[in-house]
Amino acid sequence: MRDPNQYAVFADERSRPFFSLLERVPERPFREIIDLGCGAGVLTRSLAERWPQAHVIGLDNSPQMLAAGAKHAIPGRFDLVEGDILAYDKPTDLIFTNAALQWVDGHETLFPRLAGLIKSGGVLACQMPSSFQQPSHLIMEEVARSGPWAPKLADWRQLQVKELEWYGNLLLEMGFSVDAWQTTYHFLLQGDDPVVEWVKGTSLQPILNRLDEAERAAYLAEYAHRLREVYPSQAHGTVYPFTRIFFVASRVD
Ligand SMILES: C[S@@+](CC[C@H](N)C(=O)[O-])C[C@H]1O[C@@H](n2cnc3c(N)ncnc32)[C@H](O)[C@@H]1O
């Protein structure tokens, strides 16, 4: 289950890569646009604004997220649809996907399939976190494997995102022109244990969903304690470096 309110806590920091990605999408007369893993669709609406002639669909498999975003839809112009990225198979002009494909396994087959859906002159634009070797995520895993909750988390594993070069090479080999880059944001977060609050909205959810209330509280206490050493609270806040990869692949034919 996903919590749109927790995801929205750092709305400003989380929306920035969406716009960095959007800025690099070339100006082409797209007619059909899909935002895969659109969440509440608040940001997807900017796609409908930039390409007013297009039909824009935001697709997500979380009814909670879609319900939170229903008010942003413009029926017939910008629709929010419940569905699974794994099942998406409609050829389209622009596939835009921000901070979502890290949740989908099997990038070896997923990316060639999605790239194969891009119509002539179309674009695949993707951003994913590349944060899984950061202390916040390594410690998340260490705590998961070492506490009394470990048996309940045996089937949990960290999300898998490959190196940027892997995605770039794949798309080049498929004949796309590729604009790829990586950015490490240094967020200055406020409040108590803000890095825990950050990951609670994303990567930590599959762990918390597997635990009961008492285990959840104990896990969070241990995790927060460990993170305080690595991300200390300083005079102006807590600095949280966070790396993301971006690529915009354009079909040249
Ligand atoms: C971190 S949120 C990003 C939301 C939005 N793209 C943004 O930039 O704010 C990831 C979204 O991907 C969705 N998602 C994850 N796996 C999915 C799947 N297999 N099919 C459809 N949506 C999925 C989640 O429900 C969630 O709303």
The ligand as an SDF file (V2000), in Angstrom:
LIG
                    3D

 27 29  0  0  0  0  0  0  0  0999 V2000
    8.0510    7.3620   -6.3150 C   0  0  0  0  0  0  0  0  0  0  0  0
    6.4800    7.3950   -7.0520 S   0  0  0  0  0  0  0  0  0  0  0  0
    6.6950    8.5740   -8.3940 C   0  0  0  0  0  0  0  0  0  0  0  0
    5.4270    9.2530   -8.7690 C   0  0  0  0  0  0  0  0  0  0  0  0
    5.5410   10.3190   -9.8820 C   0  0  0  0  0  0  0  0  0  0  0  0
    6.0580    9.7580  -11.1180 N   0  0  0  0  0  0  0  0  0  0  0  0
    6.3870   11.4890   -9.4300 C   0  0  0  0  0  0  0  0  0  0  0  0
    7.3690   11.8000  -10.1190 O   0  0  0  0  0  0  0  0  0  0  0  0
    6.0420   12.1150   -8.4170 O   0  0  0  0  0  0  0  0  0  0  0  0
    6.4590    5.8380   -7.9030 C   0  0  0  0  0  0  0  0  0  0  0  0
    5.1050    5.4780   -8.4330 C   0  0  0  0  0  0  0  0  0  0  0  0
    5.2370    4.3030   -9.2520 O   0  0  0  0  0  0  0  0  0  0  0  0
    4.0790    3.5050   -9.0410 C   0  0  0  0  0  0  0  0  0  0  0  0
    4.3870    2.1270   -9.4320 N   0  0  0  0  0  0  0  0  0  0  0  0
    5.3260    1.2970   -8.8970 C   0  0  0  0  0  0  0  0  0  0  0  0
    5.3090    0.1100   -9.5250 N   0  0  0  0  0  0  0  0  0  0  0  0
    4.3550    0.1810  -10.4870 C   0  0  0  0  0  0  0  0  0  0  0  0
    3.8730   -0.7270  -11.4740 C   0  0  0  0  0  0  0  0  0  0  0  0
    4.3860   -1.9610  -11.5990 N   0  0  0  0  0  0  0  0  0  0  0  0
    2.8860   -0.3190  -12.2750 N   0  0  0  0  0  0  0  0  0  0  0  0
    2.3570    0.9170  -12.1680 C   0  0  0  0  0  0  0  0  0  0  0  0
    2.7770    1.8320  -11.2620 N   0  0  0  0  0  0  0  0  0  0  0  0
    3.7710    1.4640  -10.4180 C   0  0  0  0  0  0  0  0  0  0  0  0
    3.7750    3.6700   -7.5630 C   0  0  0  0  0  0  0  0  0  0  0  0
    2.4410    3.3470   -7.2520 O   0  0  0  0  0  0  0  0  0  0  0  0
    4.0990    5.1470   -7.3290 C   0  0  0  0  0  0  0  0  0  0  0  0
    2.9670    5.9560   -7.4610 O   0  0  0  0  0  0  0  0  0  0  0  0
  1  2  1  0
  2  3  1  0
  2 10  1  0
  3  4  1  0
  4  5  1  0
  5  6  1  0
  5  7  1  0
  7  8  2  0
  7  9  1  0
 10 11  1  0
 11 12  1  0
 11 26  1  0
 12 13  1  0
 13 14  1  0
 13 24  1  0
 14 15  1  0
 14 23  1  0
 15 16  2  0
 16 17  1  0
 17 18  1  0
 17 23  2  0
 18 19  1  0
 18 20  2  0
 20 21  1  0
 21 22  2  0
 22 23  1  0
 24 25  1  0
 24 26  1  0
 26 27  1  0
M  CHG  2   2   1   9  -1
M  END
$$$$
